[in-house]
């Protein structure tokens, strides 16, 4: 996994956490769900990159 991919995935995950927190703070269920979805998407991309790295070694 390249460093740029790691940074991109980490920032996407952080943005998802912020969205989720903002949704929780404002009682906006849609925003909270969007944040959780963003985090899940970032985690899936990280897992895919780790699998690709495992096959490269």
C-alpha positions as semicolon CSV with decimal commas, in nm:
position;residue;x (nm);y (nm);z (nm)
1;X;0,000;0,000;0,000
2;X;0,147;0,332;-0,102
3;X;0,182;0,612;0,145
4;X;-0,056;0,828;-0,057
5;X;-0,323;0,555;-0,036
6;X;-0,274;0,528;0,340
7;X;-0,312;0,903;0,382
8;X;-0,617;0,914;0,157
9;X;-0,788;0,628;0,340
10;X;-0,703;0,773;0,681
11;X;-0,840;1,114;0,586
12;X;-1,157;0,956;0,448
13;X;-1,202;0,761;0,770
14;X;-1,142;1,075;0,980
15;X;-1,395;1,270;0,773
16;X;-1,645;0,990;0,830
17;X;-1,587;1,008;1,205
18;X;-1,641;1,384;1,198
19;X;-1,964;1,342;1,000
20;X;-2,086;1,076;1,238
21;X;-2,007;1,295;1,540
22;X;-2,173;1,598;1,385
23;X;-2,480;1,391;1,305
24;X;-2,495;1,260;1,659
25;X;-2,450;1,610;1,804
26;X;-2,724;1,761;1,588
27;X;-2,950;1,455;1,609
28;X;-2,928;1,414;1,230
29;X;-2,959;1,040;1,167
30;X;-2,887;1,075;0,795
31;X;-2,557;1,253;0,854
32;X;-2,460;1,003;1,123
33;X;-2,531;0,712;0,887
34;X;-2,334;0,882;0,609
35;X;-2,037;0,912;0,842
36;X;-2,051;0,545;0,933
37;X;-2,076;0,454;0,563
38;X;-1,772;0,669;0,482
39;X;-1,573;0,495;0,755
40;X;-1,677;0,152;0,630
41;X;-1,581;0,245;0,275
42;X;-1,236;0,363;0,389
43;X;-1,183;0,046;0,591
44;X;-1,279;-0,174;0,296
45;X;-1,031;0,012;0,073
46;X;-0,760;-0,037;0,335
47;X;-0,836;-0,410;0,352
48;X;-0,821;-0,438;-0,027
49;X;-0,483;-0,264;-0,033
50;X;-0,351;-0,499;0,236
51;X;-0,462;-0,801;0,032
52;X;-0,288;-0,665;-0,278
53;X;0,027;-0,607;-0,072
54;X;0,015;-0,965;0,059
55;X;0,012;-1,104;-0,296
56;X;0,302;-0,880;-0,401
57;X;0,532;-1,020;-0,134
